[in-house]
Amino acid sequence: MTTLSTHALDAALGVPAAALAVTLFDPQGRQMTAARTDADGRVAFDLELGEGTHVLHFDTGAYFFAADRDTFYPEVAVSFAVDPEQSHLHVALLLSPYSYTTYKGS
């Protein structure tokens, strides 16, 4: 089984994206869990993932709204493949109001 963590950074401000709502969905589209990033913009999910394509949904619209900032992307959905041979996956998100990027971290 594979564990999962994520890290979101507000690239426009150069700070962690704290209190960003993140929801994890399984390969069938069912919600597995939901959390908010900590002060460092991180979530370490307390569960194990099975094989298949999962989705992390970041509620970027609410994050920017709470800071009275506009955004073009009200949500970011990151699909990623889980290989049971990997013991841990880390999905990182670099966020700004008008762009985002994601990568497989370590």
N, C-alpha and C positions, 0 to 999 in steps of 0.2 A: 504494500500500500504506500501511497505517496502523501506527504504533508504539503501544506501551501502557506505562503506568506505573500504580502503585497506591500508596496511602498509607493506613496503618491507625493510628488513634489510640485509645488506651485512655481513653475519656471519663470513666470512673469514677475513674481515678487522675490524669488530666490529663497523661499522658505518651504518647510514641509506643509502639505495640505492637511492640516489638522481638522478633525471632526467631519471628515468627508464620509458620507454613508456609502457602504460597499455591500453588495449582495452577491452571494455565490449560488449558481444554479448547476444542477447535475446534467448529464447528457440527455435526459428526458425533458429538460426545461423546468424541473421542479426546484423550488428554493431549498437550498441545503442549510444556509445560515445567513445572518446579516450582522454587520458590525459597523463601527465608526473608527476611522483612523485615530491613532493616539497623537500626542503632541509632536511626535517625530514623523507623523504621516504614515505610520505602519500599522498593519494588522497581521498577527500570526494566528491563523485559524486553528481551532482546537478540534480537528477532525482529520480523517484520512480519506483520500480520494481514490475511487476505483478508476479503471481504464475508461477512456473515452474523451469526448470533447465537452469541456466545462466552460462556463461563462462567468466572468466577474463583471458586475454592473456597478458603475460608479455614478452616483447622483450629483453630477457636476453643476446642474442647474441650481439646486438648493444650496450647494456650497458657495457659488458666486452670488446668488441672491442674498444670502446671509451677510455677505461682505459688501452689499450694495454695489456689485460689479456686474456689468453686462457680460453675456457669453453667447457665442454662436452654437455651442455644443451643450445642450441641456442634459445630456447623458453620454457616457462612454461605456460601450460593451466590448469586452475583450474576450474573445474565444481562444481557448488554448487546449492542446492535446495532452492528455495524461498518459504517460508510459509507465506502467507499474514497475519497471526496472529502475526508475528514478526514485530515490527515497524522499527528495524534497524539490519543490518548485517554488520559484520566487518570480512574481510578475510585477514589474515596475511601471509606473505611469508618470510621465512628465506632462504637466498640464498648464495651459494658459487659456485666457478667454476665447481665443480664436484659433487655437491649434492644440494638438496633443500628440504624443508619441508613446509607444510602449515597447518594452523589451524584456527578454528573459534574463533575469538577474541571477545572482548566485547566493 
